[in-house]
């Protein structure tokens, strides 16, 4: 933690990212949109404002609607904004022609990557934290437990870290910020659309085996890879009184225990984060790699000549 605090890349990026009116404008617009949508959902979910406070069931329905609205809006924000925050981290250095200077400093590739990544995540976490008080309004009405709140926040944080790492990876691959942003957003949108498509195709083709063990676990695996489906199914299971850790599904071989979708989603996102971070670190030192390869070829040719 001390080394990360003294990271010059992190300090520079944090100062540069928070300066000016742009962060304040983004925060105000973001909270205004969420507040407006939440107010509309509140009005639509209740029969009348006065009756909502007198009817416990109406209050729980409103509380659940507010919670799901704020969490869904925050998750959309994570999917849209977070990759864009890191897509220009390395490609911006290339555009400013400072990339060669950056990688020839005494900073390791890990320090450079973490400095860029943490500075972007700090702003993403600020947006998430700013929306949590509106999600906390659901506790005033009921219908939402602390377990649902913690799982929702954990899902947002893990998704932000994973998607920020994906944006950072494409920033090291592409030469311009625009191309890195487009490819990063395209990757995430493609995954968001591809997984539901695969789920629908799998359901249609294997409908006759819907109670088979392989089908149940396969569908559960696909659902766990998608943030909206994983967290949405988890919220539905918790609303039905299921355990936050596991649930059972009937099959031809009896009731099958399955982990709650948010658990494999968290592990999958962390594994994907590590994978793209390792690729980013390898891409951040092309000069050292080429020099080492040239040196080994030179030594090999000298030994052959001798």
C-alpha distance (Angstrom), angle and dihedral (degrees) to the residues before:
residue distance angle dihedral
X1 . . .
X2 3.82 . .
X3 3.81 91.7 .
X4 3.79 90.6 48.7
X5 3.79 90.9 50.1
X6 3.81 90.9 52.4
X7 3.80 93.0 45.8
X8 3.84 105.6 126.7
X9 3.81 92.3 -153.8
X10 3.80 90.9 54.4
X11 3.81 93.4 47.0
X12 3.81 92.3 48.1
X13 3.80 93.9 46.5
X14 3.80 93.5 47.1
X15 3.80 92.5 50.8
X16 3.79 92.5 45.7
X17 3.80 94.1 46.0
X18 3.80 96.7 50.1
X19 3.81 97.2 44.5
X20 3.77 121.7 99.8
X21 3.77 131.4 19.6
X22 3.80 97.3 -70.2
X23 3.86 97.5 88.8
X24 3.81 90.9 47.2
X25 3.80 92.2 48.6
X26 3.81 92.2 48.9
X27 3.81 91.0 49.1
X28 3.79 94.1 47.9
X29 3.81 94.2 46.7
X30 3.80 91.7 45.5
X31 3.82 94.0 51.1
X32 3.79 92.0 43.0
X33 3.79 91.8 54.8
X34 3.80 93.4 47.3
X35 3.80 92.1 46.3
X36 3.81 92.1 49.3
X37 3.80 93.5 48.9
X38 3.80 90.9 45.4
X39 3.80 91.0 52.2
X40 3.80 91.0 50.8
X41 3.79 91.3 49.0
X42 3.78 90.4 48.8
X43 3.80 91.3 52.6
X44 3.80 92.5 46.4
X45 3.80 95.8 46.3
X46 3.79 96.0 52.8
X47 3.78 127.1 64.5
X48 3.79 90.4 -144.6
X49 3.77 135.0 -11.4
X50 3.77 93.3 -118.9
X51 3.77 94.8 47.0
X52 3.78 92.0 49.9
X53 3.77 92.0 68.4
X54 3.81 94.3 46.3
X55 3.80 98.8 45.9
X56 3.85 112.9 68.4
X57 3.80 92.9 -160.0
X58 3.80 92.2 51.3
X59 3.80 89.3 49.0
X60 3.80 92.1 52.6
X61 3.79 90.6 47.8
X62 3.78 91.4 52.0
X63 3.80 92.2 46.0
X64 3.79 91.5 51.9
X65 3.81 91.6 47.0
X66 3.81 92.2 50.7
X67 3.79 92.5 48.3
X68 3.80 94.7 48.5
X69 3.80 92.0 45.3
X70 3.80 95.0 52.2
X71 3.81 93.5 43.4
X72 3.81 92.9 47.6
X73 3.80 91.7 48.7
X74 3.80 90.6 48.2
X75 3.80 91.2 49.5
X76 3.81 90.9 50.7
X77 3.80 88.2 50.6
X78 3.79 90.2 52.1
X79 3.80 92.1 50.5
X80 3.81 94.2 47.5
X81 3.80 106.9 33.2
X82 3.81 104.9 30.6
X83 3.85 97.9 64.4
X84 3.81 89.5 46.5
X85 3.81 90.6 55.4
X86 3.80 92.3 60.9
X87 3.82 100.3 30.1
X88 3.80 90.6 85.8
X89 3.81 97.0 41.4
X90 3.82 97.8 98.9
X91 3.79 100.7 10.7
X92 3.80 88.2 57.4
X93 3.80 89.0 57.8
X94 3.80 88.9 52.3
X95 3.80 92.0 50.1
X96 3.81 91.0 50.0
X97 3.83 89.2 46.2
X98 3.81 91.5 -123.3
X99 3.79 97.1 111.9
X100 3.81 94.8 94.6
X101 3.78 90.4 50.3
X102 3.79 90.8 49.6
X103 3.78 96.8 53.2
X104 3.82 93.0 44.4
X105 3.80 92.6 58.7
X106 3.80 123.1 98.4
X107 3.81 89.6 -100.0
X108 3.78 115.4 110.3
X109 3.83 120.5 -128.4
X110 3.81 88.3 -108.2
X111 3.81 91.7 55.9
X112 3.80 91.4 48.5
X113 3.81 93.4 47.4
X114 3.81 94.4 45.4
X115 3.80 91.8 46.8
X116 3.80 91.6 53.4
X117 3.81 93.8 40.7
X118 3.81 99.1 46.3
X119 3.81 93.2 46.9
X120 3.82 90.6 54.9
X121 3.79 92.7 43.7
X122 3.80 90.6 51.4
X123 3.80 90.4 63.6
X124 3.82 92.1 42.5
X125 3.81 90.1 51.9
X126 3.80 88.9 49.5
X127 3.80 90.2 57.7
X128 3.80 91.4 47.5
X129 3.81 93.2 47.6
X130 3.81 91.6 47.6
X131 3.81 90.9 58.3
X132 3.81 95.9 47.4
X133 3.83 95.7 82.2
X134 3.81 88.8 59.8
X135 3.79 89.4 50.0
X136 3.80 87.7 50.0
X137 3.81 89.2 62.2
X138 3.79 86.5 77.3
X139 3.81 89.6 71.7
X140 3.80 89.2 63.6
X141 3.80 90.0 61.3
X142 3.80 99.4 34.3
X143 3.77 128.3 -136.3
X144 3.82 94.0 108.3
X145 3.80 127.3 85.0
X146 3.77 129.9 -153.4
X147 3.80 89.7 -111.9
X148 3.81 91.4 59.7
X149 3.79 90.3 48.5
X150 3.81 93.8 50.5
X151 3.82 93.2 46.3
X152 3.80 91.0 48.8
X153 3.81 93.4 50.6
X154 3.81 91.4 45.3
X155 3.80 90.2 51.6
X156 3.81 91.0 51.6
X157 3.80 93.1 49.3
X158 3.81 94.9 47.3
X159 3.80 91.8 46.6
X160 3.81 91.5 49.6
X161 3.81 92.0 51.4
X162 3.81 93.1 47.5
X163 3.81 96.4 46.7
X164 3.81 92.6 43.9
X165 3.81 89.0 54.9
X166 3.80 90.5 50.3
X167 3.80 89.9 52.3
X168 3.81 90.5 48.6
X169 3.81 91.2 51.5
X170 3.80 93.4 52.9
X171 3.79 88.8 45.9
X172 3.81 89.0 61.8
X173 3.81 92.3 47.0
X174 3.81 99.9 46.3
X175 3.79 125.8 63.7
X176 3.81 98.7 -144.3
X177 3.78 132.2 47.9
X178 3.79 92.4 -129.6
X179 3.80 94.0 55.8
X180 3.81 91.8 44.2
X181 3.80 91.3 51.1
X182 3.80 92.9 47.5
X183 3.81 94.0 48.3
X184 3.81 93.3 44.5
X185 3.79 92.4 49.4
X186 3.80 90.4 43.9
X187 3.80 91.3 52.2
X188 3.79 92.9 51.8
X189 3.80 94.9 42.7
X190 3.80 89.5 47.4
X191 3.79 91.2 53.7
X192 3.81 91.3 46.1
X193 3.81 90.7 54.1
X194 3.80 99.9 34.6
X195 3.80 97.6 56.5
X196 3.85 95.7 53.9
X197 3.82 88.6 45.6
X198 3.81 91.0 52.6
X199 3.79 89.7 46.8
X200 3.82 92.2 52.8
X201 3.82 92.8 45.9
X202 3.80 91.8 47.4
X203 3.80 91.2 49.3
X204 3.81 92.5 50.2
X205 3.80 95.9 45.7
X206 3.79 96.2 43.7
X207 3.79 100.1 34.2
X208 3.80 91.7 123.8
X209 3.81 89.8 57.5
X210 3.81 95.2 48.7
X211 3.80 91.7 125.7
X212 3.82 95.4 46.6
X213 3.78 121.0 113.9
X214 3.82 95.6 -123.9
X215 3.80 92.1 49.0
X216 3.79 93.4 50.1
X217 3.79 94.5 48.5
X218 3.81 92.4 41.8
X219 3.80 93.4 52.8
X220 3.78 90.1 44.3
X221 3.80 89.5 53.3
X222 3.82 92.9 51.0
X223 3.79 91.5 48.4
X224 3.80 90.8 50.3
X225 3.83 92.0 56.5
X226 3.81 94.0 59.4
X227 3.84 118.1 74.7
X228 3.80 96.7 -150.3
X229 3.79 94.4 44.5
X230 3.81 95.3 41.8
X231 3.80 95.4 49.1
X232 3.82 92.8 37.6
X233 3.80 93.8 52.3
X234 3.80 89.5 45.7
X235 3.81 90.6 53.3
X236 3.81 89.9 49.8
X237 3.79 92.6 49.7
X238 3.80 92.0 49.1
X239 3.81 90.1 49.3
X240 3.81 88.4 55.5
X241 3.79 91.3 53.2
X242 3.81 98.2 -103.4
X243 3.78 122.6 149.5
X244 3.84 115.8 -90.8
X245 3.83 89.0 -129.8
X246 3.80 105.7 46.0
X247 3.82 145.6 -6.2
X248 3.81 137.2 -169.5
X249 3.81 131.1 -116.6
X250 3.82 123.2 -163.8
X251 3.81 116.2 -120.5
X252 3.79 141.6 159.2
X253 3.80 88.6 -83.4
X254 3.79 96.5 48.5
X255 3.77 130.6 -93.9
X256 3.81 111.8 -16.9
X257 3.80 119.3 -150.7
X258 3.80 114.3 -133.7
X259 3.79 128.8 -178.8
X260 3.77 116.1 -113.8
X261 3.85 106.9 -91.1
X262 3.81 94.2 -116.4
X263 3.83 91.9 64.0
X264 3.85 98.4 60.0
X265 3.80 88.7 38.1
X266 3.82 91.1 58.5
X267 3.82 92.1 48.3
X268 3.81 92.2 45.3
X269 3.81 92.2 49.8
X270 3.80 92.4 49.0
X271 3.82 91.1 48.4
X272 3.81 90.1 49.4
X273 3.81 89.8 48.7
X274 3.81 91.9 53.7
X275 3.82 91.1 46.2
X276 3.81 95.0 53.3
X277 3.80 91.9 40.9
X278 3.80 90.8 55.6
X279 3.81 90.4 49.2
X280 3.80 89.6 49.1
X281 3.81 91.8 52.3
X282 3.80 90.8 51.6
X283 3.80 91.1 50.1
X284 3.81 92.7 49.4
X285 3.81 94.7 67.4
X286 3.82 107.7 47.7
X287 3.82 92.7 135.5
X288 3.78 94.8 55.6
X289 3.79 90.5 45.6
X290 3.80 93.9 50.9
X291 3.81 92.6 46.6
X292 3.79 92.0 50.5
X293 3.80 91.2 49.1
X294 3.82 92.1 47.6
X295 3.80 90.7 48.1
X296 3.81 92.2 51.4
X297 3.83 91.4 49.1
X298 3.79 90.5 49.3
X299 3.78 91.9 50.8
X300 3.81 90.4 47.5
X301 3.79 93.2 51.1
X302 3.84 90.5 47.4
X303 3.79 91.8 52.5
X304 3.81 90.9 48.3
X305 3.80 90.9 51.1
X306 3.80 90.8 49.5
